[in-house]
């Protein structure tokens, strides 16, 4: 065969190589028709006019940082069908690399229908995503200044982090404010601790004896001030996030038969003040917090990252693959040489991993048993990934099928089967020539159940 042709799927297509200072556009495979545009708004309008002049209908562009977003929105508003493509799909063969060759290659692959667009949420969900990611940034800044306060006190040999779990809790906050107010008596400082603190007052007083350096006290004061500023900003962000979420809900969606999944309040100072559990129930029709280990942070991350477009994933396997929680099997010669999960950052995947890690610290439950089985066979890191994938599958099925979470309860054995198992075990144990007292001790309080 001297000639090998492929069918053109998208005849009127264009390829755009997105850059930070300019964009290069190709409308066909002729390099003389390649044109370069700037990044300003008037340059985007000039690009739209030029594309309409060439009767372009569909466009593919590479996702590079966040430089593509404004151009993507402008092209969509102009009526073009735009696909955002992962950079792994458009890697060219080895050789000379230029912006012109890159946009020609993108246009060629797109015209042949060889590119798949990335998942993008709706416009209103993108605004939620902006608020949520800014909120995560504010929480990270709060944690950073808490660490700096701990370091300053540690250098003064004030070991408040040893006697208290949270130095910015109720007791820690009172003690730090008293220190900054000039109090140096360790017994008086220890008396400010809440009665529920496990450490004794004597041990807390010992931890509050140190050297009071002025430079470190200055750092402690400024870090506390900045921490409070960021906490105030988190509340302001939560207020805007609540307004944006309420705008998604129609007036007909009323939570008449809504019931909270967890009776006890979550112990997390960064939980939003608004009722995210009720909002998610009104939006999806199911309560995602019925799932063990799933809290308001996980639900909020799912709402802001996916929104109402989870049906864009044909199955739960596609959803897990998008989250990078599915194995990336590399097979050669009929043998799997690697099955590691792909690299990549996904805020929802991180939230699911955090929920899976919390499940691993619990004592009982269906997902706890699953976590422990995987951790026993492999390790804790593998168990976190496997449990996060299981959570993703459960959430996908609940939202798409509008069904509540129903964990599989252990199936009790009948008395006949129990007696048969006990008889079999007793026969094997009697072969060890144990006394009747030892046998009674072994079988005392025995119970049988199977999953």
RATA-V773791 format. One record per run of one state. SS is the DSSP state (a for helix, b for strand, c for the rest). FROM is the first residue (numbers start at 1). TO is the last residue. Records with the same first field share a line. If there is no record, write none. Layout:
SS=FROM-TO / FROM-TO
This chain:
c=1-12 / 18-22 / 27-30 / 34-34 / 38-40 / 54-57 / 63-68 / 78-80 / 86-86 / 91-98 / 112-116 / 118-122 / 156-159 / 164-169 / 181-185 / 191-200 / 208-213 / 249-275 / 285-287 / 291-295 / 306-309 / 313-315 / 323-326 / 328-329 / 333-334 / 339-340 / 342-346 / 361-365 / 378-379 / 402-410 / 413-414 / 431-435 / 443-448 / 451-451
b=13-17 / 23-26 / 35-37 / 58-62 / 81-85 / 117-117 / 327-327 / 330-332 / 335-338 / 341-341 / 411-412 / 449-450
a=31-33 / 41-53 / 69-77 / 87-90 / 99-111 / 123-155 / 160-163 / 170-180 / 186-190 / 201-207 / 214-248 / 276-284 / 288-290 / 296-305 / 310-312 / 316-322 / 347-360 / 366-377 / 380-401 / 415-430 / 436-442
